[in-house]
Amino acid sequence: MNATARSHVSAALFRRPWLRAFLLLSAPGAWFVLIYLAALFLLFLSAVWSVDAFSGKIVHSWTLSNFETLIKVPAYRTIALRTIGIAAAVTVTDALLAIPFAFFAARIASRRLQAVLFVAVLVPLWSSYLVRVFAWRLILARDGILNWFVEQLGFGALGIGYSNWAMWIVFSYIWLPFMILPVWAAIERVPDSYIEAAADLGARGWRSFREIVLPLILPGIVAGSIFTFSLTLGDFITPTLVGGAGSAFIGNIVYQEVGISNNVPFAAAFATVPLVVMGIYLLAARRLGAFEAL
């Protein structure tokens, strides 16, 4: 391309910002459509297929039998409710832990201490997910350090290893940094003048936080909850390693149906449950302004 042609192209692009944006986003947009949206379409399409009971082959005819099984079989309803319930409990727990930590780090700690706290939040993310889960498995085991410490205090063994309580503790620890960072950023964006004005008007302590700070940092809390809720909702490793016999998650059933039973349509149908739940959750988060805090 000669200099004249290049100048014409540059001028055309300069006069048409939408064309520049289209050319810039066309490649990643095509990748997103072909890989992500196409995969979701195939997931929903597979969910309405079935498996021939005699040959074990997938029958490419539309049926809602997989969704009827999810609704009618109590065990699958229990697993879905357990997954959603523990994901919600982990989200609430991380929010309660993250808010005071982030407030202290953003508003009270010195610059040097802030750097130390920031590194302390990030350090767990530098280690392997499996290492952290196995570490908690050892801590919560019957002969682990937690039971030993409680027995030394005279309270007897807790016996929470390999249970839903163990999953709640491990999930809360693993995803806590994903809640702290958005909340920390949200608290830093609260103007000092707002808090000073609240103090001048007589609002102190808890009232100032409840009526001034909390509404302003709510988008950050919701943004963090998107991570904690979705990551817990789709996990199957932690339930396998620290959960008990009655602690299966949706991900565990999907893994079993694909890898053991070879019932891909039913696995696809069950996998749509967290997708639908997260879709509803993201719509609610968008109304609360969480995306602006990401």
C-alpha positions in Angstrom: 0.0 0.0 0.0 1.5 3.3 -1.1 1.5 6.5 0.9 -1.6 8.0 -0.9 -3.7 4.9 -0.2 -2.6 4.8 3.5 -3.6 8.5 3.9 -7.0 7.8 2.4 -7.5 4.8 4.7 -6.4 6.9 7.7 -8.7 9.7 6.8 -11.6 7.3 6.4 -11.0 5.7 9.8 -10.6 9.2 11.4 -14.0 10.3 10.0 -15.7 7.1 11.1 -15.0 6.2 14.7 -17.6 3.4 14.6 -15.5 1.7 11.8 -12.4 1.9 14.0 -14.3 0.3 16.9 -15.7 -2.4 14.6 -12.2 -3.3 13.2 -10.8 -3.3 16.7 -13.5 -5.5 18.2 -14.3 -7.8 15.2 -11.6 -10.4 16.0 -12.3 -10.8 19.7 -16.0 -10.5 19.1 -15.9 -13.3 16.5 -13.9 -15.4 19.0 -16.5 -14.7 21.7 -19.4 -15.7 19.5 -17.8 -18.8 18.1 -16.3 -20.2 21.3 -18.3 -18.9 24.2 -21.8 -18.4 22.8 -21.6 -21.4 20.5 -20.6 -23.6 23.5 -23.6 -22.3 25.5 -25.9 -23.0 22.5 -24.6 -26.5 22.2 -25.0 -27.0 26.0 -28.7 -26.0 25.9 -29.2 -28.1 22.7 -27.6 -31.2 24.3 -29.9 -30.7 27.3 -33.0 -31.5 25.2 -31.5 -34.7 23.7 -31.6 -38.1 25.3 -29.6 -41.3 25.6 -30.9 -44.6 24.2 -31.2 -47.0 27.1 -30.2 -50.1 24.9 -27.3 -48.8 22.8 -26.1 -45.9 25.0 -26.0 -43.6 22.0 -27.3 -40.0 22.1 -30.7 -39.6 20.4 -30.9 -36.3 18.6 -34.6 -35.7 19.2 -36.1 -33.0 21.4 -37.4 -34.0 24.8 -37.8 -32.4 28.2 -37.3 -35.6 30.1 -34.0 -34.5 31.5 -35.5 -31.4 33.1 -38.5 -33.5 34.3 -36.0 -35.8 36.1 -34.4 -32.8 37.7 -37.7 -31.6 39.0 -39.3 -34.9 40.0 -36.3 -36.7 41.7 -35.9 -35.3 45.2 -32.1 -36.1 45.3 -31.4 -33.8 42.4 -33.5 -31.0 44.0 -31.6 -31.4 47.2 -28.2 -31.2 45.5 -29.3 -28.1 43.6 -30.6 -26.4 46.8 -27.4 -27.4 48.7 -25.2 -25.9 46.0 -27.1 -22.6 45.9 -27.5 -22.5 49.7 -23.8 -23.0 50.4 -22.9 -20.5 47.6 -25.1 -17.9 49.3 -23.7 -18.7 52.8 -20.2 -18.3 51.5 -21.0 -15.0 49.9 -22.6 -13.6 53.1 -19.7 -14.9 55.2 -17.1 -13.3 52.9 -18.9 -10.0 52.9 -19.1 -9.9 56.7 -15.3 -10.6 56.8 -14.3 -8.4 54.0 -16.1 -5.2 55.0 -14.3 -4.5 58.3 -11.0 -5.7 56.9 -11.3 -3.5 53.8 -12.5 -0.5 55.9 -9.5 -0.7 58.2 -7.1 -1.1 55.3 -8.6 1.7 53.3 -9.4 4.3 56.0 -7.3 3.6 59.1 -4.1 1.7 58.2 -1.0 3.7 57.3 0.4 3.5 53.8 3.1 1.0 54.8 0.5 -1.2 56.5 -1.8 -0.9 53.6 0.9 -2.4 51.4 1.4 -5.2 53.8 -2.3 -6.0 54.0 -2.6 -5.9 50.2 0.2 -8.4 49.8 -1.4 -10.5 52.6 -4.6 -10.6 50.6 -2.9 -11.6 47.4 -0.4 -14.2 48.7 -3.0 -17.0 49.0 -3.8 -16.5 45.3 -0.2 -17.2 44.4 -0.4 -20.8 45.7 -2.2 -23.7 44.0 -5.9 -24.1 44.6 -5.4 -27.8 45.4 -2.6 -27.0 47.9 -5.0 -24.7 49.8 -7.8 -27.2 49.8 -5.6 -30.1 50.9 -4.2 -27.9 53.7 -7.7 -27.2 55.0 -8.4 -30.9 54.6 -5.6 -31.7 57.0 -6.6 -28.9 59.4 -10.3 -30.1 59.6 -9.5 -33.8 59.8 -10.4 -35.9 62.8 -6.7 -35.9 63.9 -6.1 -32.4 62.6 -4.8 -29.3 64.3 -8.3 -27.8 64.8 -9.6 -30.8 66.7 -6.4 -31.0 68.7 -6.6 -27.3 69.7 -10.3 -27.5 70.7 -9.6 -30.7 72.7 -6.8 -28.9 74.6 -9.4 -26.3 75.6 -11.6 -29.0 77.0 -14.5 -28.8 74.5 -14.0 -32.1 72.7 -13.6 -32.7 69.0 -15.7 -30.7 66.6 -16.1 -33.4 64.0 -16.8 -31.0 61.1 -14.3 -32.7 58.7 -15.9 -34.1 55.5 -19.2 -32.2 55.9 -21.1 -29.3 54.6 -19.6 -27.2 57.4 -16.1 -28.0 56.1 -17.1 -27.0 52.6 -18.5 -23.7 53.9 -15.2 -22.9 55.8 -13.0 -23.9 52.9 -15.0 -22.0 50.3 -15.1 -18.9 52.5 -11.4 -18.9 52.9 -10.5 -19.6 49.2 -12.8 -16.9 47.7 -12.3 -14.3 50.4 -9.7 -12.3 48.4 -12.2 -11.9 45.6 -14.6 -10.2 48.0 -12.0 -8.0 49.8 -10.5 -6.4 46.7 -13.7 -4.9 45.2 -14.9 -3.8 48.6 -11.5 -2.2 49.3 -11.7 -0.3 46.0 -15.3 0.8 46.8 -14.4 2.1 50.2 -11.4 4.1 48.8 -13.8 5.8 46.4 -16.0 7.1 49.2 -15.2 10.9 49.6 -13.8 11.9 53.0 -16.1 14.9 52.9 -19.2 12.7 53.1 -17.9 11.1 56.3 -16.9 14.5 57.7 -20.3 16.0 56.9 -22.0 13.0 58.6 -19.9 13.6 61.7 -20.7 17.3 61.7 -24.4 16.5 61.5 -24.1 14.2 64.5 -23.9 10.8 62.8 -21.1 8.8 64.4 -19.7 5.3 64.5 -22.2 2.7 63.3 -24.8 5.1 62.2 -22.4 6.9 59.9 -21.3 3.7 58.4 -24.8 2.3 58.0 -26.3 5.4 56.4 -23.4 6.9 54.5 -20.7 4.4 53.8 -22.7 1.2 53.3 -25.0 2.5 50.5 -21.9 3.8 48.7 -19.9 0.6 48.8 -22.9 -1.7 48.1 -21.9 -2.0 44.4 -18.5 -3.2 45.5 -20.0 -5.7 47.8 -22.3 -7.0 45.0 -19.4 -7.1 42.6 -17.4 -9.2 45.0 -20.4 -11.4 45.5 -20.5 -12.2 41.8 -17.1 -13.9 42.2 -17.8 -15.7 45.4 -21.2 -16.9 44.4 -20.4 -18.0 40.9 -17.1 -19.7 41.8 -18.7 -21.6 44.6 -21.7 -22.5 42.4 -19.6 -24.1 39.7 -17.0 -25.8 41.9 -16.7 -29.6 42.2 -13.2 -30.1 43.5 -13.7 -28.9 47.1 -16.9 -31.0 47.6 -14.9 -34.0 46.4 -11.9 -33.4 48.7 -13.5 -32.0 51.9 -17.2 -32.9 51.6 -18.8 -35.9 53.0 -21.0 -38.6 51.4 -24.0 -36.2 51.4 -22.1 -33.1 50.2 -22.3 -33.5 46.4 -22.6 -30.3 44.3 -24.1 -29.8 40.9 -20.6 -30.0 39.4 -20.0 -33.4 41.0 -23.2 -34.8 39.4 -22.2 -33.3 36.0 -18.8 -34.9 36.2 -20.3 -38.3 37.1 -22.8 -38.2 34.4 -20.2 -37.3 31.7 -17.2 -39.3 32.9 -18.9 -42.4 34.5 -22.5 -42.8 33.3 -21.9 -41.3 29.8 -25.2 -39.4 30.0 -24.2 -36.1 28.4 -27.7 -34.8 27.8 -28.7 -35.1 31.5 -25.3 -33.5 32.5 -26.0 -30.6 30.2 -29.5 -30.2 31.6 -28.2 -30.1 35.2 -25.4 -27.7 34.1 -28.0 -25.2 32.9 -29.2 -24.8 36.6 -26.2 -22.7 37.7 -26.3 -20.8 34.4 -29.9 -19.8 34.9 -29.2 -18.9 38.6 -26.2 -16.8 37.7 -28.1 -15.1 34.9 -30.8 -14.0 37.3 -28.1 -13.0 39.8 -26.2 -10.9 37.2 -29.4 -9.1 36.2 -30.0 -8.2 39.9 -26.3 -7.1 40.3 -26.5 -4.9 37.2 -29.5 -3.1 38.7 -27.4 -2.5 41.9 -24.6 -1.0 39.8 -22.1 -3.8 40.6 -20.5 -3.7 37.1 -19.3 -0.2 37.6 -17.3 -1.4 40.7 -15.6 -4.3 38.9 
